[in-house]
Amino acid sequence: MCGIVGYIGNKNAFDYLIKGLERLEYRGYDSAGVALLDEELKVYKTQGKVKDLVHVVQDQNIQGSLGIGHTRWATHGAPNYANAHPHISQSGSLAMIHNGIIENYATIKKALENRGRTFASDTDTEVLLQLIEEIQEKNGVELYEAVRLALNEVIGAYAIVLIDQKNPNILIGAKKGSPLVVGIGQNKGEYFIASDATPIIEYTRQVSYLEDEEIVIIEKGELSIKTLENVEKTPFIQELSISLEAIEKGGYEHFMLKEIFEQPTSISNSLRGRFSPTELRFAMSSLIEYEDKIKNLKRIIIVACGTSWHSGLIGEYLIEDFARLPVEVEYASEFRYRNPIITEDDLVIAISQSGETADTLAALELAKSKGATIYGICNVVGSSIARLTDAGAYTHAGPEIGVASTKAFTAQVSVLTLLSLGLAQIRGAIGTQKLREMLSGLEVIPKQVESLLKECDNLCREISEKYHEASNFLYLGRGYNFPIALEGALKLKEISYIHAEGYPAAEMKHGPIALIDENMPIIVIATKRGHYEKIVSNIQEIKARNGVVIAIVSKGDNEVKALADFAIEIPDVEDALVPLLSIIPLQLISYYIAVLRGCNVDQPRNLAKSVTVE
Ligand code: F6R
């Protein structure tokens, strides 16, 4: 949550900060603000989005070659002006931005108040800032030392960046639990700092990702890194591989639509070079290196949140089907606080687009401490989860900017499909014929997704036109399509604010059937191969109660088509491959409905892309 950006160099920082904040806005958009140091320290901030900030400052001549900026997802304190970052210390000399949560802020605040400090906001950030200033003043130490001592007193997660009016040549950042990356500019003495590389990519490819409990000091054009224990570290500089086009809209009205239409490429990238359908071979280093471990595995536990949890459910079906290994799929937030039974024979798989989700990260740390082997399926390269794992496979979906996850989901499912088949082969649980069918089927999925997007787009718009004013939707599916029902419902509710529920179709008669009337559209995923007869009966039950049915059917189906109000055809593929196709029309319907309702599709209210708080 929250996006942070900083600049130090010899150009005006303002434009870099604003552009950077626009790129980071997916992380939160409750308020936006910048602080720049020219002759004096000036702060400009507002409740609302970056465009509101630009509007507020439009007539001002903002100058300063040192600056920091913040876009907020509120945790402590309402999303108002006072709580917007950057925060200013009591003396007015220090300005700081923060992403994360200081858990012991209340105790520290009380102690600071008792010693005479006053506060202008309700935030935990200001507490940390005032603590830094108090240490700086009382101990008469340099800013770096004050930051280090203060951070040794706090419990929680942070990525912070500070500037100091008294030290106009210094920019300090630190991180624990929340991400922070430093970009080394092409001009001498120019550096960027941000929550992720998107604000940096335009200016340099040379970056250094900070590790937890590291402090970066950029002073008089030189970069140095020290730990909270005051140990000097050599910065590890790496080359960025993402492109600028990948983080821009490329002619689409919204990132979400662009990302939906990118799926033929992103699925293809998630599979590329990882298997051979002719030789029936897998080229995934995690499978090769852990072959012995995989042979002796007793159980797999998948931990994730939200959409990634839904792909985990599909992973469960796939791994149980093919590798015949028991799988448990856990909400990371529940798992970590439940005293779960984890052994050294377990493989714990974390699935996360961002690789930064606090609950998933903590669940993984717990599993690691119990000796389990931990495996990551992440999209963001170099993210915290990816770095913590013993092994893993990146999804290679490319940057996902729209808050609602689309291409990351299908990339996760693609990787899980490969993983399940690879595990099955190593454990001797799958026959050659079946493996060949699956891999050949998987190979053509990107092409099928491409055609499906073209074929179903108009019908999805038509359906959305007709039902966008409904106040409730029900999504039903069985087997592999049950997690798709959950994911379809989540997509709709998060971006259109329509109440939507996903259910296993057979559960309908245990409660939700009472909701059915002619006003509630029911999306039923009724593809041919999985429990077809049973789901046809469920549709009959809905129609008998005058329900509206929008069905996702296999090409050539006539039975469901005759019953449904609308039917969207998808290619008739292996049951286990259906999720990669059946989700496509559901993503499009959510998108078009949200647009028709005038919702902010890429930045739905109250949400943020990267949930770095628990
Ligand atoms: C929904 C969505 C969220 C995320 C969840 C986990 O569209 O994007 O539900 O899936 O916050 O995020 P990651 O995958 O980054 O761990």
Residues whose N, C-alpha, C, O or C-beta is under 5 A from the ligand:
A	BS01	F6R	C305 G306 T307 S308 I351 S352 Q353 S354 G355 T357 V403 A404 S405 K609 V611
